[in-house]
Amino acid sequence: MTNSHRTYLSGTALVIALALPTTVLAGGKMGEIEPVVVTPPAPMTQPMTWTGFYGGLGVGYGRGVSSTDISRNESEIMLFVEDPSSTNQSFNPSVSGFIGSARLGYDVQRGNFVFGGLIEGTLGKISGSDSISAELTEPDGPRPASLEGREDVQSEISPSNINANASYSNLMSVAVRGGPLINDGNTLLYGRLGLSRAKLEVELPDANGSSTGTGVNVGLGAEHLLTESISVFAEYNFHDVGTSFSVSSGGNDWDVKGKGLHTVSMGVNFRF
């Protein structure tokens, strides 16, 4: 190859090299650099936790474990009962009713397990009534010396029907609870154990009486988180608040025996 040929080829290559960037930039086809779009990572959401304080409101229904027993003891008045066998009568009111409740508690979550404590109070009475046909009349004949001059005896024993009312109120509980989480940690199944107390009141024709019973509280429940701060619950409890006392009415002494309560409730908890 002659020197003139070499010079010609070198000049041609130089022209092509200088023209290439201009062509690329003008056409936008060859070697175009695409802009890189950086998508920011989605913000990490914290899983809902059960740890913390909560307060709640609920509604429910209560019923006596069995009927409240109000039985008559021996007394002077029974000397004026025409049929002595009728003196063994007793009242057995079955108590039931709707109640409202309020609670305050604290939970701690450890993995898939939650445990905590709560206090709870109720509004409303769980009550019932019963009546007996006394059929009490004063028989012929002199009165016993111990009752001479008591003109009120006849009026006390003459009604053929006697009514008695019994009611539980002021039901309060202090309890611990705990159980496993299911449904990706949003639902708690728990058992409950603590103490309950309630006031049992009895109303008889001529007297009233009351006593407060305290005993074990055991229950089962479920609670589900709707949001981080709101949950709903349903619960069953047995309250061993049975108590015994005596009431004097119309010259008669009555033994009262309460036998505890079953309650079911549902409501909403607010976590804070």
Wavefront OBJ file of the C-alpha trace (Angstrom):
o trace
v 0.000 0.000 0.000
v 1.412 3.365 -1.014
v 1.703 6.324 1.267
v -1.081 8.130 -0.577
v -3.441 5.196 0.094
v -2.521 5.181 3.790
v -3.156 8.891 4.024
v -6.542 8.541 2.350
v -7.707 5.713 4.675
v -6.551 7.524 7.775
v -8.451 10.617 6.760
v -11.594 8.619 6.040
v -11.460 6.901 9.452
v -11.031 10.246 11.173
v -14.077 11.689 9.411
v -16.200 8.679 10.388
v -15.034 8.851 14.009
v -15.895 12.539 14.252
v -19.263 12.108 12.588
v -20.418 9.116 14.683
v -21.254 10.938 17.953
v -23.125 13.570 15.981
v -25.209 10.869 14.312
v -25.947 9.114 17.604
v -26.968 12.289 19.324
v -29.068 13.458 16.384
v -30.889 10.177 15.806
v -31.224 9.138 19.422
v -31.187 5.515 18.359
v -27.794 4.091 19.006
v -26.262 4.080 22.453
v -29.112 5.980 24.120
v -28.916 5.768 27.945
v -32.291 5.037 29.532
v -32.996 6.939 32.781
v -32.989 4.732 35.870
v -36.203 4.965 37.920
v -35.594 4.152 41.593
v -38.708 2.957 43.440
v -38.478 3.646 47.187
v -39.117 0.584 49.367
v -42.547 0.301 50.929
v -42.600 1.481 54.546
v -42.357 -1.398 56.998
v -45.542 -1.804 59.039
v -45.227 -2.813 62.657
v -47.331 -5.867 63.594
v -50.208 -5.108 65.964
v -49.274 -5.778 69.561
v -51.374 -6.741 72.565
v -49.054 -5.149 75.107
v -50.562 -2.163 76.882
v -53.500 -0.826 78.835
v -57.109 -1.119 77.713
v -60.567 -0.135 78.880
v -63.809 -1.701 77.732
v -67.595 -1.651 77.859
v -69.895 -4.632 77.554
v -73.430 -5.930 77.820
v -74.465 -9.329 79.072
v -76.906 -11.647 80.770
v -76.697 -13.279 84.169
v -78.488 -16.215 85.729
v -78.358 -17.941 89.091
v -76.575 -21.278 89.282
v -79.824 -22.560 90.787
v -82.796 -20.989 92.534
v -82.165 -19.007 95.701
v -83.435 -20.981 98.685
v -85.444 -19.064 101.310
v -86.780 -21.525 103.884
v -88.686 -20.949 107.126
v -87.322 -21.938 110.516
v -89.337 -23.079 113.536
v -90.829 -20.185 115.492
v -93.666 -19.291 117.860
v -95.852 -18.178 114.979
v -96.048 -21.754 113.787
v -98.193 -22.616 116.799
v -100.938 -20.742 114.984
v -100.637 -22.684 111.738
v -103.719 -24.793 111.151
v -101.789 -27.405 109.167
v -98.348 -27.969 110.753
v -97.054 -29.545 107.535
v -97.398 -26.206 105.732
v -94.669 -24.701 107.916
v -92.021 -26.459 105.818
v -92.672 -24.288 102.790
v -89.863 -22.337 101.169
v -89.322 -19.761 98.443
v -87.181 -20.639 95.453
v -86.868 -17.540 93.257
v -84.827 -18.099 90.072
v -82.774 -14.987 89.404
v -81.820 -13.701 85.938
v -81.381 -10.397 84.133
v -79.379 -8.187 81.787
v -76.294 -6.340 82.970
v -73.821 -3.761 81.698
v -70.117 -3.898 82.495
v -66.970 -1.779 82.446
v -63.393 -3.054 82.684
v -59.821 -1.835 82.894
v -56.833 -4.057 82.259
v -53.253 -4.499 81.097
v -51.859 -7.164 78.754
v -48.330 -8.327 77.941
v -47.490 -10.187 74.720
v -44.636 -12.686 74.595
v -44.416 -14.272 71.171
v -47.714 -15.992 70.485
v -48.891 -15.830 74.077
v -50.672 -13.014 75.942
v -51.208 -12.703 79.694
v -52.469 -9.892 81.900
v -54.906 -8.765 84.557
v -58.149 -6.815 84.794
v -60.755 -5.386 87.126
v -64.433 -5.329 86.150
v -67.662 -3.964 87.570
v -71.285 -4.388 86.506
v -74.456 -2.333 86.542
v -77.936 -3.799 86.813
v -79.642 -6.426 88.938
v -79.966 -10.148 88.398
v -83.267 -10.761 90.143
v -86.295 -13.012 90.518
v -89.343 -13.623 92.704
v -91.425 -16.458 94.067
v -94.589 -16.830 96.108
v -96.020 -19.473 98.397
v -99.569 -20.165 99.475
v -99.260 -20.005 103.233
v -102.834 -20.962 104.146
v -102.176 -19.726 107.649
v -105.135 -19.326 110.011
v -105.425 -19.130 113.753
v -107.103 -22.296 115.052
v -109.723 -22.326 117.776
v -108.534 -22.497 121.327
v -106.478 -20.403 123.678
v -103.250 -18.861 122.593
v -100.003 -19.973 124.158
v -99.050 -17.812 127.114
v -96.013 -16.515 125.243
v -98.289 -14.914 122.642
v -101.040 -13.554 124.865
v -101.826 -9.954 124.085
v -100.246 -10.025 120.634
v -103.120 -8.766 118.525
v -100.788 -8.416 115.538
v -100.352 -12.160 115.150
v -103.563 -12.679 113.236
v -102.727 -9.972 110.692
v -99.251 -11.359 110.235
v -100.366 -14.847 109.380
v -103.653 -14.236 107.604
v -102.454 -13.542 103.999
v -102.822 -16.659 101.889
v -99.942 -15.730 99.582
v -96.534 -14.476 100.600
v -94.095 -13.089 98.027
v -90.315 -12.972 98.191
v -87.868 -11.215 95.895
v -84.183 -11.982 95.549
v -81.578 -10.051 93.553
v -77.829 -9.923 92.974
v -76.171 -6.546 92.405
v -72.783 -4.811 92.594
v -71.018 -7.740 90.930
v -67.273 -7.004 90.777
v -64.285 -9.106 89.731
v -60.489 -9.002 89.859
v -58.869 -11.580 87.593
v -55.839 -12.643 85.583
v -56.158 -14.002 82.069
v -53.924 -15.618 79.490
v -53.894 -17.708 76.352
v -52.539 -18.279 72.832
v -52.832 -16.059 69.755
v -54.283 -17.382 66.488
v -55.255 -15.848 63.139
v -51.820 -14.262 62.533
v -51.776 -12.879 66.045
v -55.036 -10.953 65.724
v -57.245 -13.237 67.856
v -56.688 -14.176 71.493
v -58.229 -17.251 73.130
v -57.954 -17.032 76.892
v -58.919 -18.438 80.235
v -59.722 -16.286 83.241
v -59.225 -16.872 86.978
v -59.846 -14.536 89.892
v -62.201 -13.444 92.658
v -65.732 -12.042 92.439
v -68.100 -10.536 94.960
v -71.764 -9.577 94.768
v -74.538 -8.443 97.084
v -77.561 -10.709 97.515
v -80.721 -8.937 98.714
v -83.988 -10.516 99.811
v -87.329 -8.754 100.250
v -90.055 -10.405 102.339
v -93.450 -8.924 103.296
v -92.251 -7.501 106.607
v -88.481 -7.389 106.337
v -85.483 -7.076 104.048
v -82.072 -8.648 104.353
v -78.810 -8.709 102.450
v -75.351 -10.209 102.495
v -72.236 -9.965 100.314
v -70.710 -13.150 98.959
v -67.121 -13.550 97.737
v -65.750 -16.478 95.780
v -63.777 -17.809 92.829
v -64.310 -16.459 89.320
v -63.435 -18.746 86.382
v -64.155 -18.041 82.739
v -63.326 -18.476 79.061
v -63.244 -15.853 76.340
v -62.074 -14.719 72.904
v -60.934 -11.272 71.762
v -60.170 -10.058 68.229
v -58.196 -6.980 67.185
v -60.013 -4.851 64.605
v -57.324 -2.154 64.616
v -54.303 -1.371 66.761
v -56.576 0.361 69.268
v -59.982 -1.378 69.030
v -60.925 -4.986 69.746
v -64.130 -6.937 70.348
v -64.628 -9.710 72.906
v -67.060 -12.396 74.026
v -66.828 -14.100 77.423
v -68.422 -16.619 79.793
v -67.868 -16.512 83.568
v -68.908 -18.410 86.660
v -68.953 -16.375 89.868
v -69.058 -18.376 93.098
v -70.669 -15.576 95.091
v -73.051 -17.755 97.069
v -73.819 -16.572 100.586
v -76.047 -17.548 103.517
v -77.861 -15.367 106.040
v -81.126 -15.111 107.979
v -84.042 -12.693 107.769
v -86.773 -12.231 110.386
v -90.217 -11.471 109.003
v -93.623 -11.592 110.675
v -92.264 -13.477 113.654
v -90.632 -16.053 111.387
v -86.945 -16.585 110.741
v -85.993 -17.337 107.123
v -82.708 -18.926 106.067
v -81.409 -17.561 102.759
v -78.911 -19.443 100.616
v -77.558 -17.921 97.395
v -75.674 -20.255 95.083
v -73.650 -18.116 92.665
v -74.036 -16.788 89.127
v -73.360 -17.605 85.485
v -72.763 -14.621 83.164
v -72.155 -14.210 79.427
v -71.090 -10.913 77.910
v -69.755 -9.229 74.775
v -68.296 -5.822 74.181
v -65.556 -3.538 72.869
v -62.107 -2.807 74.302
v -60.184 0.385 73.567
v -56.388 0.080 73.787
v -54.101 2.946 74.681
l 1 2 3 4 5 6 7 8 9 10 11 12 13 14 15 16 17 18 19 20 21 22 23 24 25 26 27 28 29 30 31 32 33 34 35 36 37 38 39 40 41 42 43 44 45 46 47 48 49 50 51 52 53 54 55 56 57 58 59 60 61 62 63 64 65 66 67 68 69 70 71 72 73 74 75 76 77 78 79 80 81 82 83 84 85 86 87 88 89 90 91 92 93 94 95 96 97 98 99 100 101 102 103 104 105 106 107 108 109 110 111 112 113 114 115 116 117 118 119 120 121 122 123 124 125 126 127 128 129 130 131 132 133 134 135 136 137 138 139 140 141 142 143 144 145 146 147 148 149 150 151 152 153 154 155 156 157 158 159 160 161 162 163 164 165 166 167 168 169 170 171 172 173 174 175 176 177 178 179 180 181 182 183 184 185 186 187 188 189 190 191 192 193 194 195 196 197 198 199 200 201 202 203 204 205 206 207 208 209 210 211 212 213 214 215 216 217 218 219 220 221 222 223 224 225 226 227 228 229 230 231 232 233 234 235 236 237 238 239 240 241 242 243 244 245 246 247 248 249 250 251 252 253 254 255 256 257 258 259 260 261 262 263 264 265 266 267 268 269 270 271 272
